[in-house]
Amino acid sequence: MARYFFDISGSIRVDDQTGRHIPDSLDLRIQALAEAAGVAARESRHGKETEVVVTVRDATGAECLKVRLLSQVDVP
């Protein structure tokens, strides 16, 4: 199982220093999407437009996946 690092950019930037072991590319994609959705949900609580980018790096530091999620919550 390879180790991957999930760096998050949104209202703040968080670089993953620990990483996690992911068994395959499908699980990698699912976890990156789940991470982006979780951050977007937390940041959207105030009814604003939110862009979250999760950049996934492998153990060598090479970027292997990027998820960009844009959410907009309109409160009447």
Backbone as XML, in Angstrom:
<?xml version="1.0"?>
<chain id="A" units="angstrom">
  <residue number="1" name="MET">
    <atom name="N" x="0.845" y="-1.178" z="0.000"/>
    <atom name="CA" x="0.000" y="0.000" z="0.000"/>
    <atom name="C" x="0.890" y="1.240" z="0.000"/>
  </residue>
  <residue number="2" name="ALA">
    <atom name="N" x="0.580" y="2.166" z="-0.860"/>
    <atom name="CA" x="1.374" y="3.395" z="-0.971"/>
    <atom name="C" x="0.859" y="4.463" z="-0.007"/>
  </residue>
  <residue number="3" name="ARG">
    <atom name="N" x="1.754" y="5.360" z="0.376"/>
    <atom name="CA" x="1.390" y="6.485" z="1.254"/>
    <atom name="C" x="1.151" y="7.716" z="0.382"/>
  </residue>
  <residue number="4" name="TYR">
    <atom name="N" x="0.050" y="8.422" z="0.681"/>
    <atom name="CA" x="-0.307" y="9.639" z="-0.033"/>
    <atom name="C" x="-0.557" y="10.761" z="0.963"/>
  </residue>
  <residue number="5" name="PHE">
    <atom name="N" x="-0.322" y="11.981" z="0.513"/>
    <atom name="CA" x="-0.465" y="13.172" z="1.338"/>
    <atom name="C" x="-1.535" y="14.060" z="0.724"/>
  </residue>
  <residue number="6" name="PHE">
    <atom name="N" x="-2.460" y="14.544" z="1.559"/>
    <atom name="CA" x="-3.614" y="15.313" z="1.117"/>
    <atom name="C" x="-3.450" y="16.763" z="1.571"/>
  </residue>
  <residue number="7" name="ASP">
    <atom name="N" x="-3.018" y="17.630" z="0.663"/>
    <atom name="CA" x="-2.870" y="19.057" z="0.966"/>
    <atom name="C" x="-4.179" y="19.754" z="0.638"/>
  </residue>
  <residue number="8" name="ILE">
    <atom name="N" x="-4.630" y="20.622" z="1.545"/>
    <atom name="CA" x="-5.935" y="21.270" z="1.400"/>
    <atom name="C" x="-5.758" y="22.770" z="1.265"/>
  </residue>
  <residue number="9" name="SER">
    <atom name="N" x="-6.411" y="23.350" z="0.261"/>
    <atom name="CA" x="-6.460" y="24.800" z="0.087"/>
    <atom name="C" x="-7.917" y="25.213" z="0.087"/>
  </residue>
  <residue number="10" name="GLY">
    <atom name="N" x="-8.222" y="26.207" z="0.884"/>
    <atom name="CA" x="-9.568" y="26.767" z="0.960"/>
    <atom name="C" x="-9.419" y="28.126" z="1.581"/>
  </residue>
  <residue number="11" name="SER">
    <atom name="N" x="-10.172" y="28.381" z="2.628"/>
    <atom name="CA" x="-9.990" y="29.650" z="3.336"/>
    <atom name="C" x="-8.643" y="29.666" z="4.058"/>
  </residue>
  <residue number="12" name="ILE">
    <atom name="N" x="-8.114" y="28.475" z="4.317"/>
    <atom name="CA" x="-6.757" y="28.341" z="4.850"/>
    <atom name="C" x="-6.055" y="27.238" z="4.065"/>
  </residue>
  <residue number="13" name="ARG">
    <atom name="N" x="-4.751" y="27.136" z="4.222"/>
    <atom name="CA" x="-3.992" y="26.076" z="3.553"/>
    <atom name="C" x="-3.420" y="25.146" z="4.617"/>
  </residue>
  <residue number="14" name="VAL">
    <atom name="N" x="-3.587" y="23.848" z="4.391"/>
    <atom name="CA" x="-3.052" y="22.843" z="5.299"/>
    <atom name="C" x="-2.272" y="21.827" z="4.471"/>
  </residue>
  <residue number="15" name="ASP">
    <atom name="N" x="-0.978" y="21.723" z="4.745"/>
    <atom name="CA" x="-0.147" y="20.725" z="4.076"/>
    <atom name="C" x="-0.057" y="19.489" z="4.961"/>
  </residue>
  <residue number="16" name="ASP">
    <atom name="N" x="-0.420" y="18.360" z="4.402"/>
    <atom name="CA" x="-0.417" y="17.088" z="5.127"/>
    <atom name="C" x="1.025" y="16.639" z="5.338"/>
  </residue>
  <residue number="17" name="GLN">
    <atom name="N" x="1.435" y="16.522" z="6.582"/>
    <atom name="CA" x="2.786" y="16.079" z="6.919"/>
    <atom name="C" x="2.834" y="14.597" z="7.289"/>
  </residue>
  <residue number="18" name="THR">
    <atom name="N" x="1.661" y="13.989" z="7.503"/>
    <atom name="CA" x="1.600" y="12.609" z="7.978"/>
    <atom name="C" x="1.325" y="11.621" z="6.855"/>
  </residue>
  <residue number="19" name="GLY">
    <atom name="N" x="0.346" y="11.939" z="6.030"/>
    <atom name="CA" x="-0.049" y="11.033" z="4.956"/>
    <atom name="C" x="-0.861" y="9.863" z="5.467"/>
  </residue>
  <residue number="20" name="ARG">
    <atom name="N" x="-1.324" y="9.060" z="4.534"/>
    <atom name="CA" x="-2.069" y="7.846" z="4.878"/>
    <atom name="C" x="-1.869" y="6.816" z="3.781"/>
  </residue>
  <residue number="21" name="HIS">
    <atom name="N" x="-2.002" y="5.581" z="4.169"/>
    <atom name="CA" x="-1.845" y="4.481" z="3.218"/>
    <atom name="C" x="-3.165" y="4.260" z="2.491"/>
  </residue>
  <residue number="22" name="ILE">
    <atom name="N" x="-3.085" y="4.208" z="1.173"/>
    <atom name="CA" x="-4.267" y="4.018" z="0.331"/>
    <atom name="C" x="-4.004" y="2.797" z="-0.554"/>
  </residue>
  <residue number="23" name="PRO">
    <atom name="N" x="-4.951" y="1.851" z="-0.613"/>
    <atom name="CA" x="-4.693" y="0.609" z="-1.338"/>
    <atom name="C" x="-4.685" y="0.712" z="-2.866"/>
  </residue>
  <residue number="24" name="ASP">
    <atom name="N" x="-5.503" y="1.605" z="-3.443"/>
    <atom name="CA" x="-5.563" y="1.661" z="-4.907"/>
    <atom name="C" x="-6.078" y="3.020" z="-5.376"/>
  </residue>
  <residue number="25" name="SER">
    <atom name="N" x="-6.073" y="3.217" z="-6.694"/>
    <atom name="CA" x="-6.424" y="4.526" z="-7.262"/>
    <atom name="C" x="-7.896" y="4.882" z="-7.044"/>
  </residue>
  <residue number="26" name="LEU">
    <atom name="N" x="-8.777" y="3.899" z="-7.005"/>
    <atom name="CA" x="-10.189" y="4.192" z="-6.751"/>
    <atom name="C" x="-10.376" y="4.711" z="-5.328"/>
  </residue>
  <residue number="27" name="ASP">
    <atom name="N" x="-9.767" y="4.055" z="-4.356"/>
    <atom name="CA" x="-9.856" y="4.536" z="-2.976"/>
    <atom name="C" x="-9.206" y="5.902" z="-2.823"/>
  </residue>
  <residue number="28" name="LEU">
    <atom name="N" x="-8.139" y="6.144" z="-3.558"/>
    <atom name="CA" x="-7.479" y="7.450" z="-3.515"/>
    <atom name="C" x="-8.443" y="8.541" z="-3.976"/>
  </residue>
  <residue number="29" name="ARG">
    <atom name="N" x="-9.127" y="8.295" z="-5.066"/>
    <atom name="CA" x="-10.094" y="9.264" z="-5.595"/>
    <atom name="C" x="-11.252" y="9.478" z="-4.620"/>
  </residue>
  <residue number="30" name="ILE">
    <atom name="N" x="-11.767" y="8.394" z="-4.062"/>
    <atom name="CA" x="-12.884" y="8.489" z="-3.113"/>
    <atom name="C" x="-12.483" y="9.288" z="-1.882"/>
  </residue>
  <residue number="31" name="GLN">
    <atom name="N" x="-11.298" y="9.023" z="-1.338"/>
    <atom name="CA" x="-10.865" y="9.736" z="-0.137"/>
    <atom name="C" x="-10.596" y="11.211" z="-0.421"/>
  </residue>
  <residue number="32" name="ALA">
    <atom name="N" x="-10.057" y="11.527" z="-1.588"/>
    <atom name="CA" x="-9.817" y="12.927" z="-1.943"/>
    <atom name="C" x="-11.144" y="13.679" z="-2.091"/>
  </residue>
  <residue number="33" name="LEU">
    <atom name="N" x="-12.123" y="13.054" z="-2.733"/>
    <atom name="CA" x="-13.446" y="13.678" z="-2.870"/>
    <atom name="C" x="-14.119" y="13.854" z="-1.515"/>
  </residue>
  <residue number="34" name="ALA">
    <atom name="N" x="-14.023" y="12.852" z="-0.655"/>
    <atom name="CA" x="-14.624" y="12.943" z="0.679"/>
    <atom name="C" x="-13.972" y="14.051" z="1.497"/>
  </residue>
  <residue number="35" name="GLU">
    <atom name="N" x="-12.666" y="14.179" z="1.390"/>
    <atom name="CA" x="-11.949" y="15.237" z="2.108"/>
    <atom name="C" x="-12.417" y="16.613" z="1.631"/>
  </residue>
  <residue number="36" name="ALA">
    <atom name="N" x="-12.511" y="16.791" z="0.313"/>
    <atom name="CA" x="-12.955" y="18.071" z="-0.246"/>
    <atom name="C" x="-14.388" y="18.385" z="0.175"/>
  </residue>
  <residue number="37" name="ALA">
    <atom name="N" x="-15.263" y="17.392" z="0.128"/>
    <atom name="CA" x="-16.663" y="17.608" z="0.511"/>
    <atom name="C" x="-16.783" y="17.970" z="1.986"/>
  </residue>
  <residue number="38" name="GLY">
    <atom name="N" x="-16.006" y="17.331" z="2.837"/>
    <atom name="CA" x="-16.043" y="17.636" z="4.265"/>
    <atom name="C" x="-15.598" y="19.054" z="4.562"/>
  </residue>
  <residue number="39" name="VAL">
    <atom name="N" x="-14.519" y="19.478" z="3.918"/>
    <atom name="CA" x="-14.028" y="20.848" z="4.121"/>
    <atom name="C" x="-15.044" y="21.850" z="3.581"/>
  </residue>
  <residue number="40" name="ALA">
    <atom name="N" x="-15.602" y="21.588" z="2.393"/>
    <atom name="CA" x="-16.595" y="22.498" z="1.808"/>
    <atom name="C" x="-17.824" y="22.610" z="2.701"/>
  </residue>
  <residue number="41" name="ALA">
    <atom name="N" x="-18.258" y="21.503" z="3.282"/>
    <atom name="CA" x="-19.426" y="21.533" z="4.171"/>
    <atom name="C" x="-19.151" y="22.397" z="5.396"/>
  </residue>
  <residue number="42" name="ARG">
    <atom name="N" x="-17.966" y="22.266" z="5.975"/>
    <atom name="CA" x="-17.630" y="23.080" z="7.154"/>
    <atom name="C" x="-17.524" y="24.559" z="6.793"/>
  </residue>
  <residue number="43" name="GLU">
    <atom name="N" x="-16.925" y="24.865" z="5.642"/>
    <atom name="CA" x="-16.732" y="26.262" z="5.256"/>
    <atom name="C" x="-18.005" y="26.913" z="4.743"/>
  </residue>
  <residue number="44" name="SER">
    <atom name="N" x="-18.984" y="26.133" z="4.310"/>
    <atom name="CA" x="-20.218" y="26.681" z="3.745"/>
    <atom name="C" x="-21.288" y="26.949" z="4.789"/>
  </residue>
  <residue number="45" name="ARG">
    <atom name="N" x="-20.998" y="26.714" z="6.041"/>
    <atom name="CA" x="-22.005" y="26.913" z="7.091"/>
    <atom name="C" x="-22.501" y="28.345" z="7.160"/>
  </residue>
  <residue number="46" name="HIS">
    <atom name="N" x="-21.731" y="29.266" z="6.662"/>
    <atom name="CA" x="-22.094" y="30.679" z="6.761"/>
    <atom name="C" x="-22.762" y="31.199" z="5.488"/>
  </residue>
  <residue number="47" name="GLY">
    <atom name="N" x="-23.142" y="30.293" z="4.588"/>
    <atom name="CA" x="-23.886" y="30.679" z="3.406"/>
    <atom name="C" x="-23.076" y="31.425" z="2.369"/>
  </residue>
  <residue number="48" name="LYS">
    <atom name="N" x="-21.817" y="31.071" z="2.237"/>
    <atom name="CA" x="-20.980" y="31.756" z="1.258"/>
    <atom name="C" x="-20.494" y="30.769" z="0.207"/>
  </residue>
  <residue number="49" name="GLU">
    <atom name="N" x="-19.971" y="31.304" z="-0.871"/>
    <atom name="CA" x="-19.374" y="30.468" z="-1.898"/>
    <atom name="C" x="-18.015" y="29.993" z="-1.409"/>
  </residue>
  <residue number="50" name="THR">
    <atom name="N" x="-17.737" y="28.733" z="-1.640"/>
    <atom name="CA" x="-16.508" y="28.141" z="-1.146"/>
    <atom name="C" x="-15.832" y="27.351" z="-2.250"/>
  </residue>
  <residue number="51" name="GLU">
    <atom name="N" x="-14.530" y="27.522" z="-2.386"/>
    <atom name="CA" x="-13.738" y="26.677" z="-3.273"/>
    <atom name="C" x="-12.717" y="25.942" z="-2.422"/>
  </residue>
  <residue number="52" name="VAL">
    <atom name="N" x="-12.694" y="24.639" z="-2.569"/>
    <atom name="CA" x="-11.747" y="23.796" z="-1.848"/>
    <atom name="C" x="-10.952" y="23.006" z="-2.878"/>
  </residue>
  <residue number="53" name="VAL">
    <atom name="N" x="-9.646" y="22.978" z="-2.703"/>
    <atom name="CA" x="-8.784" y="22.188" z="-3.573"/>
    <atom name="C" x="-8.018" y="21.204" z="-2.699"/>
  </residue>
  <residue number="54" name="VAL">
    <atom name="N" x="-8.119" y="19.935" z="-3.042"/>
    <atom name="CA" x="-7.336" y="18.901" z="-2.377"/>
    <atom name="C" x="-6.325" y="18.387" z="-3.397"/>
  </residue>
  <residue number="55" name="THR">
    <atom name="N" x="-5.061" y="18.598" z="-3.094"/>
    <atom name="CA" x="-3.980" y="18.125" z="-3.948"/>
    <atom name="C" x="-3.349" y="16.919" z="-3.270"/>
  </residue>
  <residue number="56" name="VAL">
    <atom name="N" x="-3.300" y="15.812" z="-3.989"/>
    <atom name="CA" x="-2.749" y="14.581" z="-3.430"/>
    <atom name="C" x="-1.351" y="14.371" z="-4.002"/>
  </residue>
  <residue number="57" name="ARG">
    <atom name="N" x="-0.400" y="14.157" z="-3.080"/>
    <atom name="CA" x="0.992" y="13.881" z="-3.461"/>
    <atom name="C" x="1.351" y="12.459" z="-3.055"/>
  </residue>
  <residue number="58" name="ASP">
    <atom name="N" x="2.250" y="11.854" z="-3.815"/>
    <atom name="CA" x="2.750" y="10.544" z="-3.408"/>
    <atom name="C" x="3.967" y="10.720" z="-2.501"/>
  </residue>
  <residue number="59" name="ALA">
    <atom name="N" x="4.596" y="9.625" z="-2.110"/>
    <atom name="CA" x="5.705" y="9.671" z="-1.157"/>
    <atom name="C" x="6.915" y="10.431" z="-1.691"/>
  </residue>
  <residue number="60" name="THR">
    <atom name="N" x="7.036" y="10.566" z="-3.014"/>
    <atom name="CA" x="8.153" y="11.325" z="-3.592"/>
    <atom name="C" x="7.849" y="12.816" z="-3.670"/>
  </residue>
  <residue number="61" name="GLY">
    <atom name="N" x="6.601" y="13.195" z="-3.374"/>
    <atom name="CA" x="6.189" y="14.593" z="-3.461"/>
    <atom name="C" x="5.544" y="14.953" z="-4.781"/>
  </residue>
  <residue number="62" name="ALA">
    <atom name="N" x="5.462" y="13.989" z="-5.693"/>
    <atom name="CA" x="4.847" y="14.246" z="-6.998"/>
    <atom name="C" x="3.326" y="14.323" z="-6.857"/>
  </residue>
  <residue number="63" name="GLU">
    <atom name="N" x="2.741" y="15.325" z="-7.520"/>
    <atom name="CA" x="1.284" y="15.479" z="-7.518"/>
    <atom name="C" x="0.675" y="14.381" z="-8.380"/>
  </residue>
  <residue number="64" name="CYS">
    <atom name="N" x="-0.286" y="13.646" z="-7.820"/>
    <atom name="CA" x="-0.890" y="12.557" z="-8.586"/>
    <atom name="C" x="-2.401" y="12.698" z="-8.762"/>
  </residue>
  <residue number="65" name="LEU">
    <atom name="N" x="-3.013" y="13.639" z="-8.029"/>
    <atom name="CA" x="-4.455" y="13.845" z="-8.159"/>
    <atom name="C" x="-4.808" y="15.200" z="-7.573"/>
  </residue>
  <residue number="66" name="LYS">
    <atom name="N" x="-5.738" y="15.886" z="-8.216"/>
    <atom name="CA" x="-6.225" y="17.154" z="-7.677"/>
    <atom name="C" x="-7.739" y="17.172" z="-7.800"/>
  </residue>
  <residue number="67" name="VAL">
    <atom name="N" x="-8.408" y="17.504" z="-6.693"/>
    <atom name="CA" x="-9.865" y="17.633" z="-6.672"/>
    <atom name="C" x="-10.189" y="19.083" z="-6.359"/>
  </residue>
  <residue number="68" name="ARG">
    <atom name="N" x="-10.982" y="19.715" z="-7.204"/>
    <atom name="CA" x="-11.433" y="21.087" z="-6.963"/>
    <atom name="C" x="-12.947" y="21.037" z="-6.816"/>
  </residue>
  <residue number="69" name="LEU">
    <atom name="N" x="-13.424" y="21.527" z="-5.687"/>
    <atom name="CA" x="-14.854" y="21.501" z="-5.401"/>
    <atom name="C" x="-15.315" y="22.920" z="-5.122"/>
  </residue>
  <residue number="70" name="LEU">
    <atom name="N" x="-16.314" y="23.352" z="-5.854"/>
    <atom name="CA" x="-16.890" y="24.680" z="-5.672"/>
    <atom name="C" x="-18.311" y="24.500" z="-5.159"/>
  </residue>
  <residue number="71" name="SER">
    <atom name="N" x="-18.614" y="25.129" z="-4.032"/>
    <atom name="CA" x="-19.974" y="25.036" z="-3.501"/>
    <atom name="C" x="-20.515" y="26.429" z="-3.249"/>
  </residue>
  <residue number="72" name="GLN">
    <atom name="N" x="-21.787" y="26.564" z="-3.470"/>
    <atom name="CA" x="-22.456" y="27.834" z="-3.227"/>
    <atom name="C" x="-23.766" y="27.540" z="-2.524"/>
  </residue>
  <residue number="73" name="VAL">
    <atom name="N" x="-23.955" y="28.161" z="-1.385"/>
    <atom name="CA" x="-25.180" y="27.984" z="-0.618"/>
    <atom name="C" x="-25.921" y="29.311" z="-0.631"/>
  </residue>
  <residue number="74" name="ASP">
    <atom name="N" x="-27.117" y="29.316" z="-1.189"/>
    <atom name="CA" x="-27.940" y="30.522" z="-1.214"/>
    <atom name="C" x="-29.002" y="30.408" z="-0.133"/>
  </residue>
  <residue number="75" name="VAL">
    <atom name="N" x="-28.982" y="31.335" z="0.787"/>
    <atom name="CA" x="-29.956" y="31.357" z="1.867"/>
    <atom name="C" x="-30.917" y="32.510" z="1.597"/>
  </residue>
  <residue number="76" name="PRO">
    <atom name="N" x="-32.221" y="32.216" z="1.399"/>
    <atom name="CA" x="-33.172" y="33.293" z="1.082"/>
    <atom name="C" x="-33.383" y="34.242" z="2.249"/>
  </residue>
</chain>
